[in-house]
Amino acid sequence: MKKIIITLLVVLTSIGFSIGNFNPSTAIISSPDITVTVANADEESIFTKSIYNAVDEKIEFETTDLVDMIQIYNSEGELEFQLPIMSREVKISKALFSNGSNQLGFVVSGRSETYMTTVDVI
């Protein structure tokens, strides 16, 4: 009986630690047509505003820093579009994304990394 309790405690502790270390993505836009998520708080921190304009079918972002360009990747991870922006305001037509899961990268002025989001089109 003691071995069963110890085994159960070890299993539950392991599950608890794995759940505690799980870092789920955060939705920054959620609508019936489209969901945009970021993987971590660092990626979320560049956005001051993010909405889906259902009337115009556009994803709209405002960022803390100048966005040099955006990169749109399809569900296979292939680069579909690379568009110059040179603004803190980014508006992207939903038509540029295929149905399913896409990646949208933001190349921000003065930063070495590309900030990635996942765009799920329903």
C-alpha positions as a Markdown table, in Angstrom:
| # | Residue | x | y | z |
|---|---|---|---|---|
| 1 | Met | 0.0 | 0.0 | 0.0 |
| 2 | Lys | 2.8 | 2.4 | 0.9 |
| 3 | Lys | 4.5 | 1.7 | -2.5 |
| 4 | Ile | 1.2 | 2.6 | -4.3 |
| 5 | Ile | 0.9 | 5.9 | -2.4 |
| 6 | Ile | 4.5 | 6.8 | -3.1 |
| 7 | Thr | 4.1 | 5.9 | -6.8 |
| 8 | Leu | 0.9 | 7.9 | -7.0 |
| 9 | Leu | 2.6 | 11.0 | -5.4 |
| 10 | Val | 5.5 | 10.8 | -7.8 |
| 11 | Val | 3.2 | 10.6 | -10.8 |
| 12 | Leu | 1.0 | 13.5 | -9.6 |
| 13 | Thr | 4.1 | 15.6 | -8.7 |
| 14 | Ser | 5.5 | 15.0 | -12.2 |
| 15 | Ile | 2.2 | 15.9 | -13.8 |
| 16 | Gly | 2.0 | 19.0 | -11.7 |
| 17 | Phe | 5.5 | 20.2 | -12.7 |
| 18 | Ser | 4.9 | 19.6 | -16.4 |
| 19 | Ile | 1.6 | 21.5 | -16.2 |
| 20 | Gly | 3.3 | 24.3 | -14.3 |
| 21 | Asn | 6.0 | 24.6 | -17.0 |
| 22 | Phe | 3.5 | 24.6 | -19.9 |
| 23 | Asn | 3.5 | 27.9 | -21.6 |
| 24 | Pro | 0.2 | 28.2 | -23.6 |
| 25 | Ser | -0.1 | 30.8 | -26.3 |
| 26 | Thr | -2.0 | 34.0 | -25.7 |
| 27 | Ala | -4.8 | 35.1 | -28.0 |
| 28 | Ile | -4.4 | 38.8 | -28.9 |
| 29 | Ile | -7.4 | 38.7 | -31.4 |
| 30 | Ser | -10.3 | 36.3 | -31.1 |
| 31 | Ser | -13.3 | 36.4 | -33.4 |
| 32 | Pro | -15.5 | 33.9 | -35.1 |
| 33 | Asp | -13.5 | 34.4 | -38.4 |
| 34 | Ile | -10.0 | 34.7 | -37.2 |
| 35 | Thr | -7.7 | 34.1 | -34.1 |
| 36 | Val | -4.3 | 35.6 | -33.7 |
| 37 | Thr | -2.0 | 34.2 | -31.0 |
| 38 | Val | 1.5 | 34.9 | -29.7 |
| 39 | Ala | 3.7 | 32.3 | -28.0 |
| 40 | Asn | 5.0 | 34.5 | -25.1 |
| 41 | Ala | 4.8 | 37.8 | -23.3 |
| 42 | Asp | 7.8 | 39.2 | -25.2 |
| 43 | Glu | 6.0 | 38.8 | -28.5 |
| 44 | Glu | 2.8 | 40.3 | -27.0 |
| 45 | Ser | 4.6 | 43.3 | -25.6 |
| 46 | Ile | 5.2 | 44.9 | -29.0 |
| 47 | Phe | 1.5 | 45.3 | -29.6 |
| 48 | Thr | -0.4 | 48.3 | -28.2 |
| 49 | Lys | -3.6 | 47.5 | -30.1 |
| 50 | Ser | -4.8 | 44.4 | -32.1 |
| 51 | Ile | -8.3 | 44.0 | -33.5 |
| 52 | Tyr | -10.1 | 42.2 | -36.3 |
| 53 | Asn | -12.2 | 44.6 | -38.4 |
| 54 | Ala | -15.0 | 42.2 | -39.6 |
| 55 | Val | -16.6 | 44.9 | -41.8 |
| 56 | Asp | -13.4 | 45.4 | -43.9 |
| 57 | Glu | -12.1 | 41.9 | -43.2 |
| 58 | Lys | -8.8 | 43.3 | -42.0 |
| 59 | Ile | -6.5 | 42.5 | -39.1 |
| 60 | Glu | -5.2 | 45.7 | -37.5 |
| 61 | Phe | -2.3 | 46.2 | -35.2 |
| 62 | Glu | -0.6 | 49.1 | -33.6 |
| 63 | Thr | 3.0 | 48.5 | -32.3 |
| 64 | Thr | 5.3 | 50.1 | -29.8 |
| 65 | Asp | 8.1 | 50.5 | -32.5 |
| 66 | Leu | 8.3 | 51.0 | -36.2 |
| 67 | Val | 7.6 | 47.8 | -38.2 |
| 68 | Asp | 9.9 | 47.6 | -41.2 |
| 69 | Met | 8.1 | 44.7 | -42.8 |
| 70 | Ile | 5.8 | 41.8 | -42.3 |
| 71 | Gln | 6.2 | 38.3 | -43.4 |
| 72 | Ile | 3.3 | 35.9 | -44.1 |
| 73 | Tyr | 4.0 | 32.2 | -44.0 |
| 74 | Asn | 1.5 | 29.5 | -45.1 |
| 75 | Ser | 0.6 | 26.4 | -43.1 |
| 76 | Glu | 3.7 | 24.5 | -44.5 |
| 77 | Gly | 6.0 | 27.3 | -43.2 |
| 78 | Glu | 6.7 | 28.6 | -46.7 |
| 79 | Leu | 7.1 | 32.4 | -47.1 |
| 80 | Glu | 4.2 | 33.6 | -49.1 |
| 81 | Phe | 4.6 | 37.4 | -48.8 |
| 82 | Gln | 7.1 | 39.9 | -47.5 |
| 83 | Leu | 5.6 | 43.4 | -47.4 |
| 84 | Pro | 7.3 | 46.7 | -46.5 |
| 85 | Ile | 5.4 | 48.6 | -43.8 |
| 86 | Met | 7.6 | 51.4 | -42.3 |
| 87 | Ser | 4.8 | 52.3 | -39.8 |
| 88 | Arg | 3.6 | 51.6 | -36.3 |
| 89 | Glu | 0.1 | 50.9 | -37.8 |
| 90 | Val | -0.3 | 47.6 | -39.7 |
| 91 | Lys | -3.5 | 46.6 | -41.5 |
| 92 | Ile | -3.6 | 43.3 | -43.3 |
| 93 | Ser | -6.4 | 41.9 | -45.4 |
| 94 | Lys | -7.7 | 38.5 | -44.3 |
| 95 | Ala | -7.6 | 37.5 | -48.0 |
| 96 | Leu | -3.8 | 37.3 | -47.8 |
| 97 | Phe | -4.1 | 34.3 | -45.5 |
| 98 | Ser | -5.2 | 30.8 | -46.5 |
| 99 | Asn | -7.7 | 28.9 | -44.4 |
| 100 | Gly | -6.1 | 27.1 | -41.5 |
| 101 | Ser | -3.0 | 28.1 | -39.5 |
| 102 | Asn | -0.6 | 30.7 | -40.9 |
| 103 | Gln | 2.4 | 32.6 | -39.4 |
| 104 | Leu | 2.7 | 36.3 | -39.4 |
| 105 | Gly | 6.2 | 37.8 | -38.7 |
| 106 | Phe | 6.9 | 41.4 | -37.7 |
| 107 | Val | 10.3 | 42.7 | -38.5 |
| 108 | Val | 10.7 | 45.6 | -36.0 |
| 109 | Ser | 13.1 | 48.5 | -36.6 |
| 110 | Gly | 16.2 | 48.3 | -34.4 |
| 111 | Arg | 15.6 | 44.7 | -33.2 |
| 112 | Ser | 17.3 | 41.6 | -34.4 |
| 113 | Glu | 14.5 | 39.1 | -33.9 |
| 114 | Thr | 11.3 | 38.7 | -35.9 |
| 115 | Tyr | 8.2 | 38.7 | -33.7 |
| 116 | Met | 5.9 | 35.8 | -34.8 |
| 117 | Thr | 2.2 | 35.4 | -34.4 |
| 118 | Thr | 0.0 | 32.5 | -35.4 |
| 119 | Val | -3.1 | 33.5 | -37.5 |
| 120 | Asp | -5.8 | 30.9 | -37.6 |
| 121 | Val | -8.4 | 31.6 | -40.3 |
| 122 | Ile | -11.7 | 29.8 | -39.9 |
